[in-house]
Amino acid sequence: LPQFLRDALTREYGHEGFSIFLLTVGIYCGDTIFMCEFFNRMKTWRGTSSRELGEHLGEYLPVAIGLLRFGRSIRNAILEWGSMLSFFELCRGVPHDRRRLAARGLWVPHGQDEGPLRCTNFTSFSLSLEGAAVILDLYEGDDLACVVPLVLLVPQKLLLEQGLVTHPFYPETESEPGSGDEEQEVVLPPFAQFYTVEGCTALSLQDLSSADVTRRAAAAWSVAESVAYEHLRHVVACAEKLRSIGNRGCSRGHRPVYPELGVPCCGDAPEQRSLHCAACGIMSCLQCDEQRWAASREKSFVDPKVWLKFARFTLISQIVSSWGDGRDWGTALAPTCGKG
């Protein structure tokens, strides 16, 4: 954890409060049975009042309220220091490609391709499509009824205005080295409400290249059509890379970054096209420099050739959320819906 954050949390909560923060974050990021139970209780909440929510969470209520309070404090400290994206780059030690759209990968049942537009749990996005692919792999097959891969796409700026970068909270372990680098997580508080770009739900990958989608996205995101086109084109390029060579990262002594699939290097085949590492500036391909481009986490991912064929993409135009301390959950629980 950067020193300025340690100092800010200690000033606000004292040394004992900082220890409680570490315990609370440990439950959120620790990949333990406690994390699974906490998330399960948050996701299965179906009540209508904050009192019922407290009863549903039981002994995990202090964890939820603690995460809200600490999340608000950390966001304030980061924004006093600089920007959320600059903080992400500070934690990683490498520049981040700002052309990328943030993405949330999840599996949904047939007929629900639009996806949930309101989430009772803490909601995670990745700052890249590749990071969302990691999550799709992690949860593939967890629910046999959820067989459609859905990716929610949102501009980084829109997400970071309300989200919290969690990179420094994930411990480096031998079994999961660099998980913060792979997932590139930004978390939103519970009860976040998503509004979609009109006419841009459950799109195919091919739809993302259409002029109509570009025009609608540009209007909803308040950017020039050329900017929206570049964002969407980059999603398609990342999908092409995933489909051809899977998730790869440069392994040469720095925080891993997702490389760009570029011009032919040793040939025109996908494994012969150049990969560019933004951290060290090297361009080479799998054929001539295979050791550099290691498979992410050295594990088998869901075959992108399969899930990208059936994947659906929904563009998000607006996020409504609050890092309150839990006392405003009565307001958050009020029914909300709609698209914009």
C-alpha positions as CSV (number, residue, x, y, z in Angstrom):
1,L,0.0,0.0,0.0
2,P,1.5,3.4,-1.0
3,Q,2.8,5.4,2.0
4,F,0.4,8.3,1.4
5,L,-2.5,6.0,1.7
6,R,-1.2,4.4,4.9
7,D,-0.7,7.9,6.4
8,A,-4.2,9.0,5.4
9,L,-5.9,5.9,6.8
10,T,-3.9,6.1,10.0
11,R,-4.8,9.8,10.5
12,E,-8.5,9.1,10.0
13,Y,-8.9,5.8,11.9
14,G,-5.7,5.5,14.1
15,H,-3.4,2.5,14.2
16,E,-6.2,0.2,15.5
17,G,-8.5,1.3,12.7
18,F,-5.8,0.7,10.2
19,S,-5.5,-2.9,11.5
20,I,-9.3,-3.3,11.1
21,F,-8.9,-2.0,7.5
22,L,-6.3,-4.7,6.7
23,L,-8.6,-7.4,8.1
24,T,-11.6,-6.1,6.1
25,V,-9.7,-5.9,2.9
26,G,-8.3,-9.3,3.6
27,I,-11.8,-10.7,3.6
28,Y,-12.6,-9.0,0.3
29,C,-9.4,-9.9,-1.6
30,G,-8.2,-13.0,0.3
31,D,-9.9,-15.7,-1.9
32,T,-11.1,-17.5,1.2
33,I,-14.3,-19.2,2.4
34,F,-15.1,-15.9,4.2
35,M,-14.9,-13.9,1.0
36,C,-17.2,-16.5,-0.8
37,E,-19.8,-16.4,2.0
38,F,-19.7,-12.6,2.1
39,F,-20.2,-12.2,-1.6
40,N,-22.9,-14.9,-1.6
41,R,-24.9,-13.0,1.0
42,M,-24.5,-9.8,-0.9
43,K,-25.6,-11.3,-4.2
44,T,-28.6,-13.2,-2.8
45,W,-30.1,-10.1,-1.1
46,R,-33.7,-9.7,-2.3
47,G,-35.2,-7.6,0.5
48,T,-36.5,-4.0,0.5
49,S,-35.2,-2.4,3.6
50,S,-31.8,-1.6,5.2
51,R,-33.0,-3.4,8.4
52,E,-33.7,-6.6,6.5
53,L,-30.3,-6.2,4.7
54,G,-28.6,-6.1,8.1
55,E,-30.4,-9.3,9.2
56,H,-29.5,-11.0,5.9
57,L,-25.8,-10.1,6.2
58,G,-25.6,-11.0,9.9
59,E,-22.0,-11.1,11.1
60,Y,-20.8,-9.8,7.7
61,L,-22.7,-6.5,8.0
62,P,-19.6,-4.8,9.7
63,V,-17.5,-6.1,6.7
64,A,-19.8,-4.4,4.2
65,I,-20.0,-1.2,6.1
66,G,-16.3,-1.2,6.7
67,L,-15.6,-1.7,3.0
68,L,-17.9,1.3,2.2
69,R,-16.2,3.6,4.8
70,F,-12.7,2.6,3.9
71,G,-13.4,2.7,0.2
72,R,-14.7,6.3,0.6
73,S,-11.7,7.3,2.6
74,I,-9.2,5.7,0.2
75,R,-10.9,7.4,-2.8
76,N,-10.8,10.8,-1.1
77,A,-7.1,10.3,-0.3
78,I,-6.2,9.2,-3.9
79,L,-8.1,12.1,-5.4
80,E,-6.3,14.5,-3.1
81,W,-3.0,13.0,-4.3
82,G,-3.9,12.9,-8.0
83,S,-6.2,10.9,-10.3
84,M,-7.5,7.3,-10.0
85,L,-5.8,6.3,-13.3
86,S,-2.5,7.8,-12.2
87,F,-2.8,5.9,-9.0
88,F,-3.3,2.7,-11.0
89,E,-0.2,3.4,-13.0
90,L,1.8,4.2,-9.8
91,C,0.9,0.8,-8.3
92,R,1.9,-1.1,-11.5
93,G,4.9,0.9,-12.4
94,V,4.0,0.9,-16.1
95,P,1.8,3.1,-18.3
96,H,-1.8,2.1,-19.0
97,D,-3.3,2.2,-22.5
98,R,-6.1,4.8,-22.2
99,R,-7.7,3.7,-25.5
100,R,-9.1,0.7,-23.8
101,L,-12.7,0.5,-22.6
102,A,-13.2,-0.9,-19.1
103,A,-15.0,-4.2,-19.2
104,R,-17.0,-6.5,-16.8
105,G,-17.2,-10.1,-17.8
106,L,-20.0,-12.4,-16.5
107,W,-22.0,-15.4,-17.5
108,V,-25.8,-15.0,-17.8
109,P,-28.7,-17.3,-18.8
110,H,-30.1,-17.5,-22.3
111,G,-32.7,-14.7,-22.7
112,Q,-30.9,-12.4,-20.3
113,D,-28.2,-11.2,-22.6
114,E,-28.6,-7.6,-21.5
115,G,-27.3,-8.5,-18.1
116,P,-28.2,-7.2,-14.6
117,L,-28.3,-3.4,-14.6
118,R,-28.4,-3.1,-10.9
119,C,-26.1,-5.1,-8.6
120,T,-26.5,-5.6,-4.8
121,N,-22.9,-6.7,-4.4
122,F,-19.7,-4.8,-4.7
123,T,-19.3,-4.7,-8.5
124,S,-16.0,-5.3,-10.3
125,F,-14.9,-4.1,-13.7
126,S,-11.5,-4.5,-15.4
127,L,-9.6,-1.8,-17.1
128,S,-9.2,-4.1,-20.1
129,L,-11.1,-6.7,-22.1
130,E,-8.2,-9.1,-21.3
131,G,-8.8,-8.7,-17.6
132,A,-12.5,-9.4,-18.1
133,A,-11.5,-12.6,-19.9
134,V,-9.6,-13.7,-16.8
135,I,-12.8,-13.3,-14.8
136,L,-14.8,-15.2,-17.4
137,D,-12.4,-18.0,-17.1
138,L,-12.5,-18.0,-13.3
139,Y,-16.3,-18.3,-13.1
140,E,-17.0,-20.4,-16.2
141,G,-19.2,-23.4,-15.2
142,D,-20.0,-22.1,-11.7
143,D,-23.7,-21.9,-12.6
144,L,-24.9,-24.4,-15.2
145,A,-27.8,-22.1,-16.2
146,C,-25.4,-19.3,-17.1
147,V,-24.0,-20.2,-20.4
148,V,-23.8,-16.9,-22.3
149,P,-20.7,-14.8,-21.9
150,L,-21.6,-11.1,-21.5
151,V,-19.2,-8.1,-21.5
152,L,-20.4,-4.7,-20.2
153,L,-18.2,-2.0,-21.7
154,V,-17.8,1.5,-20.3
155,P,-15.3,4.4,-20.8
156,Q,-12.5,4.3,-18.3
157,K,-13.2,7.9,-17.3
158,L,-16.8,7.2,-16.5
159,L,-15.9,4.2,-14.4
160,L,-13.0,5.9,-12.5
161,E,-15.2,8.9,-11.6
162,Q,-17.0,6.5,-9.2
163,G,-14.9,3.4,-8.8
164,L,-11.9,2.4,-6.7
165,V,-8.7,0.8,-8.0
166,T,-8.0,-2.2,-5.9
167,H,-4.6,-3.2,-7.3
168,P,-2.5,-2.6,-4.1
169,F,-4.9,-4.7,-2.0
170,Y,-4.2,-8.0,-3.7
171,P,-1.3,-9.8,-2.1
172,E,1.5,-11.3,-4.2
173,T,1.7,-15.0,-3.6
174,E,3.5,-17.9,-5.3
175,S,0.2,-19.5,-6.3
176,E,-1.2,-16.3,-7.8
177,P,1.5,-13.9,-8.7
178,G,0.4,-10.6,-10.2
179,S,-3.4,-11.2,-9.9
180,G,-3.8,-7.4,-9.5
181,D,-2.0,-6.9,-12.8
182,E,-4.1,-9.5,-14.6
183,E,-7.5,-8.5,-13.4
184,Q,-6.9,-4.7,-13.3
185,E,-9.9,-4.3,-11.0
186,V,-11.9,-1.2,-10.4
187,V,-14.7,-1.8,-7.8
188,L,-18.0,0.0,-7.4
189,P,-20.1,0.1,-4.2
190,P,-23.2,-2.0,-3.7
191,F,-26.4,-1.0,-5.4
192,A,-24.7,0.5,-8.4
193,Q,-27.2,1.2,-11.2
194,F,-26.2,1.0,-14.8
195,Y,-27.9,2.7,-17.7
196,T,-27.3,1.5,-21.2
197,V,-26.6,3.2,-24.5
198,E,-29.9,3.2,-26.4
199,G,-29.9,0.4,-28.9
200,C,-26.6,-1.0,-27.7
201,T,-27.4,-4.0,-25.6
202,A,-26.5,-7.7,-26.3
203,L,-24.4,-6.7,-29.4
204,S,-22.3,-9.2,-31.2
205,L,-18.6,-8.5,-31.7
206,Q,-19.3,-7.7,-35.3
207,D,-21.9,-5.1,-34.2
208,L,-19.2,-3.1,-32.4
209,S,-17.7,-2.1,-35.8
210,S,-21.0,-0.7,-37.2
211,A,-21.4,3.0,-37.9
212,D,-24.7,3.1,-36.0
213,V,-23.2,1.7,-32.8
214,T,-20.3,4.2,-33.1
215,R,-22.7,7.1,-33.5
216,R,-24.9,6.1,-30.6
217,A,-21.8,5.5,-28.3
218,A,-20.3,8.8,-29.2
219,A,-23.5,10.7,-28.3
220,A,-24.0,8.8,-25.0
221,W,-20.4,9.2,-24.0
222,S,-20.2,12.8,-25.1
223,V,-17.1,12.2,-27.3
224,A,-16.3,12.7,-31.0
225,E,-17.3,9.8,-33.2
226,S,-13.6,9.3,-34.1
227,V,-12.9,8.7,-30.4
228,A,-15.8,6.3,-29.9
229,Y,-14.7,4.5,-33.1
230,E,-11.1,4.1,-31.7
231,H,-12.5,2.7,-28.4
232,L,-14.7,0.2,-30.1
233,R,-12.1,-0.7,-32.7
234,H,-9.7,-1.4,-29.9
235,V,-12.1,-3.9,-28.3
236,V,-12.4,-5.7,-31.6
237,A,-8.6,-5.8,-31.9
238,C,-8.2,-7.2,-28.3
239,A,-10.8,-9.8,-29.1
240,E,-8.9,-10.8,-32.3
241,K,-5.8,-11.2,-30.2
242,L,-7.6,-13.3,-27.6
243,R,-9.2,-15.4,-30.3
244,S,-5.9,-16.1,-32.1
245,I,-3.3,-16.5,-29.3
246,G,-5.1,-16.2,-26.0
247,N,-4.1,-14.1,-23.0
248,R,-0.4,-13.3,-23.2
249,G,1.9,-11.0,-21.3
250,C,5.5,-9.8,-21.5
251,S,7.6,-11.7,-18.9
252,R,10.8,-9.5,-18.9
253,G,11.2,-8.3,-15.3
254,H,8.4,-5.7,-15.1
255,R,4.7,-5.6,-14.2
256,P,2.9,-7.5,-16.9
257,V,1.1,-5.5,-19.5
258,Y,-1.3,-6.8,-22.2
259,P,0.5,-6.4,-25.5
260,E,-1.0,-5.1,-28.7
261,L,-1.3,-7.4,-31.7
262,G,0.3,-5.5,-34.6
263,V,1.9,-5.8,-38.0
264,P,3.4,-9.0,-39.4
265,C,6.8,-9.9,-37.9
266,C,7.8,-13.3,-39.1
267,G,4.7,-13.7,-41.2
268,D,1.0,-13.1,-41.5
269,A,-0.3,-15.9,-39.2
270,P,-1.5,-14.8,-35.8
271,E,1.5,-16.3,-34.0
272,Q,3.8,-14.5,-36.5
273,R,2.3,-11.0,-36.0
274,S,4.1,-8.6,-33.8
275,L,3.3,-8.1,-30.1
276,H,4.2,-4.7,-28.6
277,C,5.0,-4.3,-24.9
278,A,4.3,-0.8,-23.8
279,A,6.6,-1.2,-20.7
280,C,9.8,-2.1,-22.5
281,G,9.1,-1.0,-26.0
282,I,9.9,-4.4,-27.5
283,M,8.1,-5.7,-30.6
284,S,8.4,-9.4,-31.5
285,C,6.2,-12.4,-32.1
286,L,5.5,-15.8,-30.6
287,Q,7.5,-17.5,-33.3
288,C,10.8,-15.6,-32.9
289,D,10.5,-14.7,-29.1
290,E,8.2,-17.3,-27.5
291,Q,9.8,-17.1,-24.1
292,R,8.9,-13.4,-23.8
293,W,5.2,-13.9,-24.4
294,A,4.1,-16.2,-21.6
295,A,0.6,-17.5,-21.2
296,S,-1.1,-15.6,-18.4
297,R,-0.8,-17.4,-15.1
298,E,0.5,-20.5,-17.0
299,K,-3.1,-22.0,-17.0
300,S,-5.6,-22.8,-19.7
301,F,-8.2,-20.2,-20.3
302,V,-11.7,-20.7,-21.6
303,D,-11.0,-21.0,-25.4
304,P,-11.6,-17.5,-26.7
305,K,-12.5,-19.0,-30.1
306,V,-15.5,-20.5,-28.3
307,W,-16.8,-17.8,-26.0
308,L,-16.1,-14.9,-28.3
309,K,-18.2,-16.5,-30.9
310,F,-21.2,-16.4,-28.6
311,A,-20.3,-13.3,-26.5
312,R,-22.6,-10.4,-26.2
313,F,-21.6,-6.8,-25.5
314,T,-23.6,-4.1,-23.8
315,L,-22.5,-0.5,-23.8
316,I,-22.9,1.5,-20.5
317,S,-23.7,5.2,-20.7
318,Q,-24.2,6.1,-17.1
319,I,-23.4,4.7,-13.6
320,V,-25.2,5.8,-10.4
321,S,-23.6,4.7,-7.2
322,S,-22.6,6.0,-3.7
323,W,-19.7,5.3,-1.3
324,G,-21.9,6.1,1.7
325,D,-21.1,4.6,5.1
326,G,-24.1,2.3,5.2
327,R,-26.5,4.7,6.8
328,D,-27.8,5.7,3.4
329,W,-28.6,2.2,2.3
330,G,-32.3,2.8,2.9
331,T,-32.1,5.2,-0.1
332,A,-30.0,2.8,-2.1
333,L,-32.5,0.0,-1.6
334,A,-35.3,2.1,-3.2
335,P,-36.3,0.4,-6.5
336,T,-34.7,2.0,-9.5
337,C,-34.6,0.9,-13.1
338,G,-34.3,2.3,-16.6
339,K,-32.1,2.8,-19.6
340,G,-30.6,6.0,-20.9
